[in-house]
Amino acid sequence: MAAVTTIERATDAFARLHDRRRQLLDWIQVEETSREGAHEWKAEVLKGRLQEVEYALGMLES
């Protein structure tokens, strides 16, 4: 029973990471296409967060 709960939690966490990755990709696209200069640093910050999420996904997938 505990193994099932652990697997369910891991599956949920994996799905949340994938959702977060999609959200970050959308935000990066918005920030990169903005005409205001202040958005450039936001895109860079979001790219850093995206790298963290992709690293975590890579660790879970291997």
C-alpha positions in Angstrom: 0.0 0.0 0.0 2.8 2.4 0.9 4.6 1.6 -2.4 1.4 2.6 -4.4 1.2 5.9 -2.5 4.9 6.6 -3.2 4.5 5.8 -6.9 1.3 8.0 -7.1 3.1 10.9 -5.5 6.1 10.5 -7.8 3.8 10.3 -10.9 2.0 13.5 -9.7 5.3 15.3 -9.1 6.6 14.2 -12.6 3.4 15.6 -14.2 3.7 18.8 -12.3 7.3 19.3 -13.5 6.1 18.7 -17.1 3.3 21.3 -16.6 5.8 23.8 -15.1 8.1 23.2 -18.1 5.4 24.0 -20.5 4.4 27.1 -18.5 8.0 28.4 -18.4 8.3 27.9 -22.2 5.2 29.9 -22.8 6.4 32.7 -20.4 9.8 32.8 -22.1 8.2 33.2 -25.5 6.1 36.1 -24.2 9.1 37.8 -22.6 11.3 37.3 -25.6 8.8 38.8 -28.0 8.1 41.8 -25.8 9.3 45.2 -27.0 10.3 46.5 -23.6 13.9 46.1 -22.5 13.0 45.1 -19.0 11.6 41.9 -20.3 15.0 40.7 -21.5 16.2 39.9 -17.9 12.9 38.2 -17.1 13.4 35.9 -20.1 16.9 35.0 -18.7 15.5 34.3 -15.3 12.8 32.1 -16.7 15.4 30.2 -18.8 17.3 29.5 -15.6 14.2 28.1 -14.0 13.6 26.1 -17.1 17.0 24.6 -16.9 16.4 23.5 -13.3 13.1 21.9 -14.2 14.7 20.1 -17.2 17.5 18.9 -15.0 15.1 17.5 -12.5 13.1 15.8 -15.3 16.3 14.3 -16.7 17.2 12.9 -13.3 13.8 11.3 -12.9 13.7 9.9 -16.4 17.1 8.2 -16.1 
